Amino acid sequence: LMIGIDHFKAVIDEFDYDVGDKVLIELAKIIHSNIDEFDMVGRLNGDEFLVSILNNTSEYQAEELAKRIIYDFAELSILINEEKNLRLKKTICIGFEVYKTNSNISITECIKNTDIALYEAKNKGRSQLFKFSDLSAEDNIDLF
């Protein structure tokens, strides 16, 4: 899973990096509360996290996990100013790809495909999940 916060730059522009850090920390907590102890999480850059789901028996379970992360984060209200009780709600998108050890695709290509799927999810709106395998000729991937 490649996870990105929707319109994260707007958080930095409107508030500051400290508020951005709070949002990132809360997302990390949501991710960790939904995955197993053998799954791996890494922050790639800015607002993107890569999650390798290692202890899963089906693509359906992984997709349900991604949907749960999207839902849980959207429900979260992040306290950004205690004095004014100011809270912020954010959403995330997730790109999804399945790596199969017996295929011709390398792990590097799988990560690239997951990143493409994330951008396609973001192109479709907020709180979206997009599987790379669902990419069709009609989909317009706009990376720039």
C-alpha positions as CSV (number, residue, x, y, z in Angstrom):
1,L,0.0,0.0,0.0
2,M,1.2,3.5,-0.8
3,I,-0.6,6.0,1.5
4,G,-0.7,9.7,0.9
5,I,-2.5,12.5,2.8
6,D,-4.9,14.5,0.6
7,H,-3.8,18.1,0.2
8,F,-1.0,17.9,2.7
9,K,0.8,20.9,1.4
10,A,-2.3,23.0,2.3
11,V,-1.8,22.0,6.0
12,I,1.8,23.3,5.9
13,D,0.8,26.4,4.0
14,E,-2.1,27.3,6.3
15,F,-0.6,26.2,9.6
16,D,3.1,25.2,9.9
17,Y,5.4,22.2,9.9
18,D,4.5,21.4,13.5
19,V,0.9,20.9,12.6
20,G,2.0,18.8,9.6
21,D,4.1,16.7,11.9
22,K,1.0,16.1,14.2
23,V,-1.0,14.9,11.1
24,L,1.8,12.6,10.1
25,I,2.1,11.1,13.6
26,E,-1.6,10.5,13.8
27,L,-1.6,8.8,10.4
28,A,1.3,6.6,11.6
29,K,-0.7,5.6,14.7
30,I,-3.8,4.7,12.5
31,I,-1.6,2.6,10.2
32,H,0.1,0.8,13.1
33,S,-3.3,0.2,14.8
34,N,-4.5,-1.6,11.7
35,I,-1.6,-3.8,10.7
36,D,-0.1,-6.9,12.1
37,E,3.3,-7.0,13.9
38,F,5.0,-8.6,10.9
39,D,3.8,-6.0,8.4
40,M,6.3,-3.3,7.5
41,V,5.8,0.5,7.3
42,G,8.1,3.2,6.1
43,R,7.8,6.9,5.5
44,L,9.1,7.6,2.0
45,N,8.9,11.3,1.7
46,G,6.7,14.2,2.7
47,D,3.3,12.7,3.4
48,E,3.7,9.2,1.8
49,F,4.0,5.9,3.6
50,L,4.7,2.5,2.1
51,V,3.1,-0.5,3.9
52,S,4.1,-4.0,3.0
53,I,1.4,-6.4,4.2
54,L,3.3,-9.6,4.8
55,N,1.0,-11.7,7.0
56,N,-2.1,-11.8,4.8
57,T,-3.8,-14.7,3.0
58,S,-5.8,-12.8,0.4
59,E,-5.9,-9.7,-1.8
60,Y,-9.4,-9.1,-0.4
61,Q,-8.1,-8.9,3.2
62,A,-5.4,-6.4,2.1
63,E,-8.0,-4.3,0.4
64,E,-10.3,-4.4,3.4
65,L,-7.3,-3.3,5.6
66,A,-6.7,-0.4,3.2
67,K,-10.3,0.7,3.4
68,R,-10.2,0.5,7.2
69,I,-7.1,2.7,7.3
70,I,-8.9,5.3,5.0
71,Y,-12.0,5.2,7.2
72,D,-10.2,5.4,10.5
73,F,-8.1,8.4,9.5
74,A,-11.1,10.2,8.0
75,E,-12.9,9.8,11.4
76,L,-10.0,11.2,13.4
77,S,-10.1,14.8,14.7
78,I,-6.5,16.0,15.3
79,L,-6.1,18.5,18.0
80,I,-3.8,21.3,16.6
81,N,-4.3,24.0,19.2
82,E,-5.2,23.1,22.8
83,E,-5.9,26.7,23.9
84,K,-8.6,27.2,21.3
85,N,-9.5,23.5,21.0
86,L,-8.9,23.8,17.3
87,R,-9.1,20.5,15.5
88,L,-8.3,19.4,12.0
89,K,-9.8,16.5,9.9
90,K,-7.9,15.1,7.0
91,T,-8.3,12.3,4.5
92,I,-5.9,10.0,2.7
93,C,-5.8,8.0,-0.5
94,I,-4.2,4.7,-1.0
95,G,-2.6,3.0,-4.0
96,F,-2.6,-0.8,-4.0
97,E,-0.6,-3.4,-5.8
98,V,0.0,-7.1,-5.1
99,Y,3.5,-8.4,-5.3
100,K,3.7,-12.1,-6.3
101,T,7.0,-13.8,-5.9
102,N,6.4,-16.1,-8.8
103,S,5.8,-13.2,-11.3
104,N,8.1,-11.4,-13.7
105,I,7.6,-8.1,-11.8
106,S,10.4,-7.0,-9.4
107,I,9.7,-5.5,-6.0
108,T,11.0,-2.2,-7.4
109,E,8.4,-2.3,-10.2
110,C,5.7,-3.2,-7.7
111,I,6.5,-0.2,-5.6
112,K,6.5,2.0,-8.7
113,N,3.1,0.6,-9.7
114,T,1.8,1.2,-6.2
115,D,2.9,4.8,-6.5
116,I,1.1,5.2,-9.8
117,A,-2.0,3.7,-8.2
118,L,-1.7,6.3,-5.4
119,Y,-1.6,9.2,-7.9
120,E,-4.6,7.7,-9.7
121,A,-6.5,7.5,-6.4
122,K,-5.7,11.1,-5.7
123,N,-6.9,12.1,-9.2
124,K,-10.2,10.5,-8.4
125,G,-10.8,12.5,-5.2
126,R,-10.4,12.2,-1.5
127,S,-10.5,9.0,0.6
128,Q,-9.9,6.9,-2.5
129,L,-8.4,3.4,-2.9
130,F,-7.1,2.4,-6.3
131,K,-5.6,-0.9,-7.3
132,F,-3.0,-0.8,-10.0
133,S,-4.5,-3.9,-11.6
134,D,-7.7,-1.9,-12.2
135,L,-5.8,0.5,-14.4
136,S,-7.3,0.5,-17.9
137,A,-6.6,2.3,-21.2
138,E,-9.4,4.8,-20.3
139,D,-7.6,5.9,-17.1
140,N,-5.6,9.0,-17.5
141,I,-2.6,9.0,-15.2
142,D,-1.4,12.6,-14.8
143,L,1.8,12.5,-12.7
144,F,2.7,16.2,-13.3
